[in-house]
Amino acid sequence: MSHISDEKAAREKKELARKLQLVEKEARRKAITERKKIKGLQVEPTAAFYDDAEKREPGDRNIKGFGFDIHP
């Protein structure tokens, strides 16, 4: 193999890798945007910039009464 053919092979592999990355990125975007919606007792996920876990006590938002302890 000559030096020129090695450069050509390396360039082709780099181009193939770039194309595969673009295809994977598009597939991920499509999978997220076109996913099947789940219905039922699912909770909508929320994102928060600040974690409020340190301000809460375990069970402080539970509903208690008549012998039941409901965790919302």
N, CA, C and O atoms as CSV, one atom per row, in Angstrom:
chain,resi,resn,atom,element,x,y,z
A,1,MET,N,N,0.824,-1.183,0.000
A,1,MET,CA,C,0.000,0.000,0.000
A,1,MET,C,C,0.870,1.247,0.000
A,1,MET,O,O,1.900,1.318,0.669
A,2,SER,N,N,0.438,2.188,-0.741
A,2,SER,CA,C,1.195,3.427,-0.793
A,2,SER,C,C,0.647,4.419,0.222
A,2,SER,O,O,-0.418,4.223,0.806
A,3,HIS,N,N,1.383,5.449,0.404
A,3,HIS,CA,C,0.994,6.506,1.334
A,3,HIS,C,C,-0.316,7.170,0.889
A,3,HIS,O,O,-1.137,7.546,1.726
A,4,ILE,N,N,-0.508,7.310,-0.404
A,4,ILE,CA,C,-1.705,7.956,-0.948
A,4,ILE,C,C,-2.943,7.110,-0.675
A,4,ILE,O,O,-3.987,7.656,-0.317
A,5,SER,N,N,-2.854,5.808,-0.834
A,5,SER,CA,C,-4.025,4.963,-0.599
A,5,SER,C,C,-4.404,4.947,0.878
A,5,SER,O,O,-5.586,4.844,1.207
A,6,ASP,N,N,-3.425,5.047,1.771
A,6,ASP,CA,C,-3.724,5.106,3.205
A,6,ASP,C,C,-4.474,6.385,3.557
A,6,ASP,O,O,-5.413,6.353,4.352
A,7,GLU,N,N,-4.069,7.508,2.971
A,7,GLU,CA,C,-4.762,8.766,3.200
A,7,GLU,C,C,-6.184,8.698,2.663
A,7,GLU,O,O,-7.123,9.184,3.294
A,8,LYS,N,N,-6.331,8.095,1.500
A,8,LYS,CA,C,-7.657,7.975,0.893
A,8,LYS,C,C,-8.560,7.109,1.757
A,8,LYS,O,O,-9.722,7.452,1.973
A,9,ALA,N,N,-8.044,5.996,2.253
A,9,ALA,CA,C,-8.831,5.112,3.113
A,9,ALA,C,C,-9.199,5.815,4.411
A,9,ALA,O,O,-10.327,5.688,4.888
A,10,ALA,N,N,-8.262,6.552,4.981
A,10,ALA,CA,C,-8.522,7.276,6.221
A,10,ALA,C,C,-9.594,8.351,5.989
A,10,ALA,O,O,-10.477,8.530,6.828
A,11,ARG,N,N,-9.523,9.056,4.874
A,11,ARG,CA,C,-10.505,10.086,4.549
A,11,ARG,C,C,-11.892,9.466,4.368
A,11,ARG,O,O,-12.889,10.019,4.832
A,12,GLU,N,N,-11.953,8.307,3.686
A,12,GLU,CA,C,-13.234,7.625,3.478
A,12,GLU,C,C,-13.835,7.159,4.799
A,12,GLU,O,O,-15.041,7.281,5.013
A,13,LYS,N,N,-12.992,6.623,5.690
A,13,LYS,CA,C,-13.476,6.169,6.995
A,13,LYS,C,C,-13.972,7.345,7.835
A,13,LYS,O,O,-14.973,7.229,8.542
A,14,LYS,N,N,-13.274,8.469,7.756
A,14,LYS,CA,C,-13.689,9.656,8.507
A,14,LYS,C,C,-15.029,10.167,7.983
A,14,LYS,O,O,-15.892,10.554,8.770
A,15,GLU,N,N,-15.209,10.173,6.675
A,15,GLU,CA,C,-16.477,10.611,6.086
A,15,GLU,C,C,-17.612,9.673,6.470
A,15,GLU,O,O,-18.716,10.125,6.775
A,16,LEU,N,N,-17.349,8.365,6.457
A,16,LEU,CA,C,-18.357,7.385,6.860
A,16,LEU,C,C,-18.752,7.583,8.323
A,16,LEU,O,O,-19.934,7.529,8.663
A,17,ALA,N,N,-17.772,7.809,9.176
A,17,ALA,CA,C,-18.051,8.032,10.600
A,17,ALA,C,C,-18.903,9.287,10.785
A,17,ALA,O,O,-19.810,9.295,11.617
A,18,ARG,N,N,-18.624,10.344,10.026
A,18,ARG,CA,C,-19.404,11.578,10.120
A,18,ARG,C,C,-20.851,11.333,9.680
A,18,ARG,O,O,-21.786,11.820,10.316
A,19,LYS,N,N,-21.030,10.587,8.605
A,19,LYS,CA,C,-22.382,10.273,8.121
A,19,LYS,C,C,-23.142,9.436,9.147
A,19,LYS,O,O,-24.326,9.676,9.385
A,20,LEU,N,N,-22.477,8.465,9.751
A,20,LEU,CA,C,-23.123,7.623,10.759
A,20,LEU,C,C,-23.523,8.437,11.981
A,20,LEU,O,O,-24.583,8.195,12.559
A,21,GLN,N,N,-22.698,9.395,12.384
A,21,GLN,CA,C,-23.037,10.252,13.516
A,21,GLN,C,C,-24.271,11.094,13.213
A,21,GLN,O,O,-25.132,11.271,14.075
A,22,LEU,N,N,-24.360,11.613,11.988
A,22,LEU,CA,C,-25.532,12.408,11.606
A,22,LEU,C,C,-26.796,11.557,11.593
A,22,LEU,O,O,-27.849,12.001,12.050
A,23,VAL,N,N,-26.697,10.335,11.070
A,23,VAL,CA,C,-27.848,9.437,11.028
A,23,VAL,C,C,-28.283,9.071,12.442
A,23,VAL,O,O,-29.479,9.040,12.732
A,24,GLU,N,N,-27.329,8.795,13.323
A,24,GLU,CA,C,-27.662,8.449,14.706
A,24,GLU,C,C,-28.317,9.628,15.430
A,24,GLU,O,O,-29.277,9.444,16.178
A,25,LYS,N,N,-27.799,10.828,15.209
A,25,LYS,CA,C,-28.375,12.019,15.844
A,25,LYS,C,C,-29.823,12.219,15.397
A,25,LYS,O,O,-30.688,12.519,16.220
A,26,GLU,N,N,-30.092,12.056,14.112
A,26,GLU,CA,C,-31.448,12.199,13.598
A,26,GLU,C,C,-32.358,11.100,14.133
A,26,GLU,O,O,-33.517,11.367,14.454
A,27,ALA,N,N,-31.856,9.866,14.236
A,27,ALA,CA,C,-32.652,8.758,14.765
A,27,ALA,C,C,-33.018,8.994,16.225
A,27,ALA,O,O,-34.141,8.700,16.635
A,28,ARG,N,N,-32.093,9.516,17.008
A,28,ARG,CA,C,-32.377,9.826,18.408
A,28,ARG,C,C,-33.449,10.920,18.522
A,28,ARG,O,O,-34.376,10.807,19.324
A,29,ARG,N,N,-33.311,11.981,17.711
A,29,ARG,CA,C,-34.290,13.055,17.730
A,29,ARG,C,C,-35.676,12.536,17.357
A,29,ARG,O,O,-36.673,12.891,17.986
A,30,LYS,N,N,-35.728,11.700,16.338
A,30,LYS,CA,C,-37.004,11.145,15.890
A,30,LYS,C,C,-37.611,10.240,16.964
A,30,LYS,O,O,-38.818,10.286,17.200
A,31,ALA,N,N,-36.784,9.421,17.613
A,31,ALA,CA,C,-37.284,8.527,18.656
A,31,ALA,C,C,-37.869,9.306,19.829
A,31,ALA,O,O,-38.854,8.879,20.430
A,32,ILE,N,N,-37.275,10.427,20.150
A,32,ILE,CA,C,-37.764,11.233,21.273
A,32,ILE,C,C,-39.046,11.969,20.895
A,32,ILE,O,O,-40.006,11.979,21.666
A,33,THR,N,N,-39.068,12.579,19.724
A,33,THR,CA,C,-40.225,13.397,19.352
A,33,THR,C,C,-41.431,12.569,18.924
A,33,THR,O,O,-42.567,13.019,19.073
A,34,GLU,N,N,-41.205,11.370,18.395
A,34,GLU,CA,C,-42.312,10.561,17.886
A,34,GLU,C,C,-42.603,9.335,18.755
A,34,GLU,O,O,-43.172,8.352,18.279
A,35,ARG,N,N,-42.212,9.395,20.025
A,35,ARG,CA,C,-42.412,8.243,20.897
A,35,ARG,C,C,-43.894,8.044,21.217
A,35,ARG,O,O,-44.693,8.977,21.145
A,36,LYS,N,N,-44.232,6.827,21.567
A,36,LYS,CA,C,-45.602,6.499,21.927
A,36,LYS,C,C,-45.914,7.110,23.289
A,36,LYS,O,O,-45.139,6.970,24.235
A,37,LYS,N,N,-47.042,7.780,23.377
A,37,LYS,CA,C,-47.451,8.396,24.637
A,37,LYS,C,C,-48.039,7.335,25.554
A,37,LYS,O,O,-48.812,6.484,25.113
A,38,ILE,N,N,-47.673,7.385,26.829
A,38,ILE,CA,C,-48.148,6.429,27.819
A,38,ILE,C,C,-49.293,7.080,28.589
A,38,ILE,O,O,-49.168,8.206,29.070
A,39,LYS,N,N,-50.399,6.369,28.701
A,39,LYS,CA,C,-51.543,6.879,29.467
A,39,LYS,C,C,-51.718,6.015,30.701
A,39,LYS,O,O,-51.398,4.827,30.685
A,40,GLY,N,N,-52.223,6.606,31.763
A,40,GLY,CA,C,-52.441,5.859,32.993
A,40,GLY,C,C,-51.950,6.639,34.185
A,40,GLY,O,O,-52.065,7.864,34.226
A,41,LEU,N,N,-51.411,5.947,35.140
A,41,LEU,CA,C,-50.964,6.572,36.380
A,41,LEU,C,C,-49.531,7.068,36.277
A,41,LEU,O,O,-48.757,6.943,37.226
A,42,GLN,N,N,-49.184,7.620,35.151
A,42,GLN,CA,C,-47.834,8.120,34.961
A,42,GLN,C,C,-47.760,9.562,35.451
A,42,GLN,O,O,-48.735,10.308,35.354
A,43,VAL,N,N,-46.635,9.941,35.964
A,43,VAL,CA,C,-46.415,11.300,36.431
A,43,VAL,C,C,-45.585,12.014,35.373
A,43,VAL,O,O,-44.586,11.481,34.889
A,44,GLU,N,N,-46.002,13.209,35.022
A,44,GLU,CA,C,-45.241,13.995,34.063
A,44,GLU,C,C,-43.910,14.377,34.704
A,44,GLU,O,O,-43.899,14.967,35.784
A,45,PRO,N,N,-42.801,14.056,34.067
A,45,PRO,CA,C,-41.516,14.435,34.642
A,45,PRO,C,C,-41.308,15.944,34.563
A,45,PRO,O,O,-41.662,16.585,33.573
A,46,THR,N,N,-40.739,16.487,35.606
A,46,THR,CA,C,-40.440,17.915,35.622
A,46,THR,C,C,-38.969,18.081,35.947
A,46,THR,O,O,-38.384,17.298,36.695
A,47,ALA,N,N,-38.401,19.095,35.382
A,47,ALA,CA,C,-36.997,19.395,35.653
A,47,ALA,C,C,-36.930,20.653,36.491
A,47,ALA,O,O,-37.683,21.601,36.267
A,48,ALA,N,N,-36.043,20.660,37.442
A,48,ALA,CA,C,-35.870,21.825,38.288
A,48,ALA,C,C,-34.385,22.166,38.357
A,48,ALA,O,O,-33.525,21.285,38.363
A,49,PHE,N,N,-34.113,23.451,38.408
A,49,PHE,CA,C,-32.727,23.882,38.530
A,49,PHE,C,C,-32.207,23.681,39.945
A,49,PHE,O,O,-31.009,23.495,40.156
A,50,TYR,N,N,-33.116,23.721,40.910
A,50,TYR,CA,C,-32.717,23.622,42.308
A,50,TYR,C,C,-33.355,22.399,42.949
A,50,TYR,O,O,-34.538,22.128,42.744
A,51,ASP,N,N,-32.579,21.673,43.713
A,51,ASP,CA,C,-33.064,20.483,44.404
A,51,ASP,C,C,-33.645,20.903,45.746
A,51,ASP,O,O,-32.949,21.500,46.568
A,52,ASP,N,N,-34.933,20.589,45.974
A,52,ASP,CA,C,-35.566,20.975,47.233
A,52,ASP,C,C,-35.588,19.830,48.236
A,52,ASP,O,O,-36.281,19.922,49.249
A,53,ALA,N,N,-34.858,18.767,47.985
A,53,ALA,CA,C,-34.882,17.609,48.866
A,53,ALA,C,C,-34.378,17.937,50.266
A,53,ALA,O,O,-34.872,17.373,51.242
A,54,GLU,N,N,-33.420,18.822,50.381
A,54,GLU,CA,C,-32.881,19.129,51.715
A,54,GLU,C,C,-33.875,19.916,52.565
A,54,GLU,O,O,-33.736,19.943,53.788
A,55,LYS,N,N,-34.868,20.553,51.960
A,55,LYS,CA,C,-35.863,21.331,52.700
A,55,LYS,C,C,-37.036,20.477,53.154
A,55,LYS,O,O,-37.894,20.958,53.894
A,56,ARG,N,N,-37.091,19.229,52.729
A,56,ARG,CA,C,-38.242,18.386,53.026
A,56,ARG,C,C,-37.895,17.281,54.004
A,56,ARG,O,O,-36.745,16.855,54.114
A,57,GLU,N,N,-38.910,16.835,54.705
A,57,GLU,CA,C,-38.794,15.688,55.592
A,57,GLU,C,C,-39.503,14.513,54.935
A,57,GLU,O,O,-40.476,14.729,54.212
A,58,PRO,N,N,-39.055,13.271,55.158
A,58,PRO,CA,C,-39.741,12.123,54.577
A,58,PRO,C,C,-41.201,12.072,55.024
A,58,PRO,O,O,-41.494,12.086,56.219
A,59,GLY,N,N,-42.106,12.012,54.057
A,59,GLY,CA,C,-43.519,11.899,54.353
A,59,GLY,C,C,-44.229,13.193,54.688
A,59,GLY,O,O,-45.389,13.162,55.099
A,60,ASP,N,N,-43.567,14.332,54.525
A,60,ASP,CA,C,-44.209,15.594,54.917
A,60,ASP,C,C,-45.361,15.992,53.997
A,60,ASP,O,O,-46.180,16.830,54.374
A,61,ARG,N,N,-45.442,15.419,52.816
A,61,ARG,CA,C,-46.551,15.740,51.909
A,61,ARG,C,C,-47.577,14.606,51.815
A,61,ARG,O,O,-48.477,14.657,50.977
A,62,ASN,N,N,-47.452,13.615,52.642
A,62,ASN,CA,C,-48.396,12.502,52.637
A,62,ASN,C,C,-49.748,12.936,53.189
A,62,ASN,O,O,-49.840,13.803,54.058
A,63,ILE,N,N,-50.786,12.307,52.662
A,63,ILE,CA,C,-52.142,12.570,53.148
A,63,ILE,C,C,-52.472,11.474,54.149
A,63,ILE,O,O,-52.459,10.293,53.802
A,64,LYS,N,N,-52.769,11.852,55.388
A,64,LYS,CA,C,-53.008,10.871,56.433
A,64,LYS,C,C,-54.419,11.014,56.954
A,64,LYS,O,O,-54.938,12.122,57.082
A,65,GLY,N,N,-55.024,9.906,57.249
A,65,GLY,CA,C,-56.364,9.932,57.838
A,65,GLY,C,C,-57.074,8.610,57.664
A,65,GLY,O,O,-56.853,7.909,56.677
A,66,PHE,N,N,-57.941,8.255,58.631
A,66,PHE,CA,C,-58.729,7.030,58.611
A,66,PHE,C,C,-57.851,5.782,58.445
A,66,PHE,O,O,-58.274,4.805,57.829
A,67,GLY,N,N,-56.650,5.814,58.985
A,67,GLY,CA,C,-55.767,4.657,58.922
A,67,GLY,C,C,-55.022,4.500,57.622
A,67,GLY,O,O,-54.347,3.490,57.420
A,68,PHE,N,N,-55.125,5.473,56.730
A,68,PHE,CA,C,-54.434,5.403,55.464
A,68,PHE,C,C,-53.306,6.436,55.421
A,68,PHE,O,O,-53.387,7.477,56.073
A,69,ASP,N,N,-52.278,6.148,54.667
A,69,ASP,CA,C,-51.158,7.052,54.451
A,69,ASP,C,C,-50.899,7.063,52.950
A,69,ASP,O,O,-50.269,6.152,52.415
A,70,ILE,N,N,-51.392,8.110,52.269
A,70,ILE,CA,C,-51.276,8.178,50.815
A,70,ILE,C,C,-50.075,9.031,50.440
A,70,ILE,O,O,-49.875,10.126,50.964
A,71,HIS,N,N,-49.284,8.501,49.522
A,71,HIS,CA,C,-48.075,9.191,49.051
A,71,HIS,C,C,-48.379,9.792,47.680
A,71,HIS,O,O,-48.413,9.064,46.687
A,72,PRO,N,N,-48.602,11.116,47.606
A,72,PRO,CA,C,-48.907,11.723,46.300
A,72,PRO,C,C,-47.682,11.798,45.409
A,72,PRO,O,O,-47.768,12.280,44.279
